[in-house]
Structures are given as structure tokens and as C-alpha cells.
Amino acid sequence: MTIDYHAILPVLILSATIVIVLVTDLFLSPRRKSASMWVAFAGVLATLVAVLSLIGKGDRPGSFGGSYQVDAFTIVFQAFFMSAAAVVLLISYRYFREGGFYQGEYYFLLLTSFLGCLLMPASRDLLMLFLSLELVSAPGFLMAAFRKSDVKGNEGGLKFFLIGVLSTAVMLYGMSLIYGLTGHLQLAAVSAGLQQLSGAKETLANAAILFVVVGFAFKISAVPFQFWAPDTYEGSPVPVAAFLGVASSAAGFAGLLQLMFVAFVHEYAFWVPLFVALSLVTMTLGNLVALQQRHVVRLLAYSGIAQTGYILLPFALVSADPSINHSAFQAAVTYILIYGIMNLGAFAVTTAISSRHPLLQIQDFAGLAKRAPLLATAMTVFMVSLAGVPPTGGFWAKLLIFQAGIQRGGVGVLLAVAMVINSVISVGYYFLIPRAMIFEDAEDQTPLRSPILVTAVVAVAMAALLVIFVVPNAIYRLGEVTSLGFGG
Amino acid sequence: MIRLPLVLLFSAFLFSAGIYGVLARRNAVMVLMAIELLLNAVNVNLIAFAAELQDVTGEVFALFVIAVAAAEVGIGLAIVILLFRNRASINVDEVDLLKW
């Protein structure tokens, strides 16, 4: 058996970095522990280069019996996750250095989680999907409880852990039933096996699909598995909340996309109604509860739940027609990428504010337009983009999903209309922060100085969203090439 | 040779008992043990199917589940100890600071 080392090079580099980060931490003097971040950052950049070097080399079936595959889908998501890793590392630097945290351990855990993210889009069987999901979650439980002396942090960590482990167990039970029914773990073989079932076995297969969906619905914080999200985000350090809200949920979607569009695609008649309900309830509940929030991180958590509802919408459009499936898939991928940029940006600004205003209420943003003009401009762009209003990238993301819904017809039109109504509702809370920043006066008029690394990240994210609005084709292309080879 | 349906019924019972334990127990350590029951129900399923199908994949899967379960309980106990240090209680019902 020969091993295609180039295909697994990103994973190898990141794994080596993880070990190096852990070992170098032993030899750093207590005052210089923050140097771990630069080691981790260099490793992430090297991984990103390794991922990009796979572009244009064609699909690689891999060398592990097809369990690990590299194709356009893998490359797009791996590059996205490594960019997100770089951003999270940069916004963590000052926060963790000044917060009195264990830094080496944190960067070790963060990179381990990102290793799971890296494996997820390349996983093409149930076992690998389970392992990557666990690899993303397990260090996440610890990072969520990283504010060790804070009771809220403990509580957020415990809730995250309990609901996470429970849903993993339910998902595994579903996977074991699918294995028993089809005799396979590989997604393509599972898909073929499920098609041949009938009668009682088909009913059991549907129950198993339901179980597996539960595991991923937790990861992406879809209603009714969402309640951990706001509590955990509030209790965890802000950069960890950024990781959970962007990378961890995108990893869940990368797995769910493969399951629903490849492994379970022929059973769509059973699970499409489920996703219609899931999508509608998630976006509506997320938006309505977000309206009540005054804590910025909780607001972003509920906004993330609402956005999950939008990303679930294309799943509910799956039908027997491959061309509709393709545009639904493309819409979902594009939305995840753009959502990642705007949400990371919003969390980066929140990190910058948190050193001066640890309570993180919306009131703390008052007068920011005068105190920190760049941050205020960027935050306005992120909020406008999350609401889906031009001239930002978020507009095209929503438009693509809307188009896919209309193309599907029937229930798709209903969902598209529901999304537009929800977007209008969401303006109600997304614009609270820009309003406070521009029209309200702060008690504390002194300029707010943001760490240079955070400012740089914020500026890049803002520029990216504006550029995407002008040239949407750049990111549409990414969505187009990632077809996963379904439906021809 | 034990028949497959009997084994599946046994694992379904284990799984239900685990779910009941997670929902009804107040002590965080007991909740962790109930989660172990859930994962063991999965293992019974996997091994029964592997034996029935004469296929080694299911057994490998079960080995991975065992390893991951051990890691998860380690993390869970760490969080529970943290909670106990700060609150001197591991009753999951009292962990209700954050709502809505």
C-alpha cells in the first residue's frame, strides 16, 4: 500500500505543529509564554500553503481505502478553516496574554480543534466523520470552560459538554444502525445500500438518519439543540466564542453537507420535511430571541442560531433533480464562507472592546464612532452584512439561497419568503450596535486603543466583505467547483 | 450462537436506560456514567452487526468508540471538578445562572 503524502500533508504539518506548541511551552519562561502563539501561527500558515499547493492537482482518492479524499470541496473548506485559525490566533494573542490564562495549553487545544476541522471536509466515511466531529468538540469543551474561576464559564462548559456528549452518543447509535443495515461505512456505499432497503428496514434506516442528524444539529446549534450556544459563548473567552461560532459550526456543516447530499440523498422524501421545519424554527426563534438581548456575545450567539437556520434552508430544497441539488449545495457553501468572514469580524471587534468593557453590553459600544472610527466602521459593515443588506457580501449570500429556493418552487418559495421576513426582523437587532456607536454619546470619551493584530484582522475582514460585494463571482466560483461529485 | 434480534433488543434497552439516566439523574458524575451506558449500547450494536456481517470494520469502529469515550469522561470529570471547586456542589440542577 502506497500513501499519498502530498494529499495528507496539511494534516501532517498541523499535527506536528500541535506537538511543537505543547513542547515549546515547557521551555518558555512564564513571562514569555505568549510566544506559543507565533509558533502556532507559523504552523497554521504552513498548513495553509500545503492546502493551497493541492489546487489544480486533480481529485485524489487518497490512500486509506477512500476514507480520506482530497477534492475541490476539501480544499475550499480546509483553506477556509486555516484562514479562520489564523484569525482566531491573532485575536487571541493580547486577550490571553493579558487575561492571565494558561497560554501554551490554550493554543494546543485550539489547534487540536482545528485539526478536527481540517479532517472533516476530507472524511468520506462515517467513522472518520465521527472522529473529526469529536476532535473538533472535545478540546472545545475545555476551551469553553477556560475561565476557570468564573462560575459562568464553568456552567457554559458543563452545558456544552453534556449536550455535546449526549448528541454524539445518539449520533453513534444511528451510525451503528446504518452500518448494520448496509454493511458499509463509506458514504457512497451507504448511499447505494440504503436505496436497496424496503419495508421495516427502510423505517429503521429513517430512524437512524434522524439520529445521525441530531448529532450534527447540536454542532451547528440548530433549534431544538441550540440552548447551549448562548450560555457557552457568554461563559467562554471571546476568541473561543469566535472559534465556536465560526469554525466549529462550519465544521458541522461540512460534515452535514456530505451526509445529506451524498450518503442520505436518496431518502430525501423522508428528511426534507424535517429540514423544512428545522430551518423555519431555527431562523425564527434565533431572530426573535436575539431581539431581547443586550449582551453583545449573547446577541451574536442568537444571531448565529438564526444564520444556521438560513444555511439549513438549502438542505430543505433537496429533490430528485440534480440541478436543483447543485444550486442548493452551492448556495449553502457560499453562505458558510461569507458568514465565516462577517462573524469572525464581529467577534474580533468584540474582542477589541472587551479589554476596556468586560461586561460587553450594547451600551459599551456607545460613541465608538468617535473613540475608534476604524472599529466602528468595520462593525457597521459586519452588522449590515449579517443582516444581508447591500453593499456587503452578506447580500449576495442571501440572494443565492433565495434564488435556489425560487428555483425549487413549492415549499422552496415559502422558505425563501420566510427568510426575507426573518432578514427584516433581524435588522431590528443588528442595527442596535451601529446606532449606539454613531448616535449615542459615551460616558467614557477617551479614544479606545485596539491591539494592532486585532485591528489588522478587522480591516482585512471588512475589505473582504466589500470586495465580495463588488466581485461576487470570485466567491461564487468557489461554491461552484465544490460539487462533491453528486448528480453527475 | 445468540440471535441478532436479542442482542439488538439488549442494546436498545441499554440505550434507553442511558437516556433515562441522563435526564433523571441530578449528580453530574451519575450523568457521566449514564453517558457511558449510551456509548456501550453503541458498542454492543457495532459488534453484533460485525459478527453477523462477518466484517471487521464494525469491531474497529467499536475500538474507536471506546477510546473516545475514555477521553470524553476525562474531560467531563475535569469540568465537574472545576465546578465542584467553585461551587462545592455537583448537582446539575443548581447550574442555572445563565438563562435566555
Interface residues (C-beta under 8 A of the other chain):
Chain A: L126 L127 F130 L131 E134 A138 F141 L142 A145 K148 S149 V151 K152 N154 E155 G156 G157 L158 K159 F161 L162 V165 L166 T168 A169 V170 L172 Y173 M175 S176 L177 Y179 G180 G183 H184 L185 P230 D231 E234 G235 V289 Q292
Chain B: F15 G18 V22 A28 V31 I35 L38 L39 A41 V42 N45 L46 A48 F49 E52 L53 D55 T57 G58 V60 F61 F64 V65 V68 A71 E72 I75 G76 A78 I79 V80 L82 L83 N86 R87 V92 V95 D96 L97 L98 W100
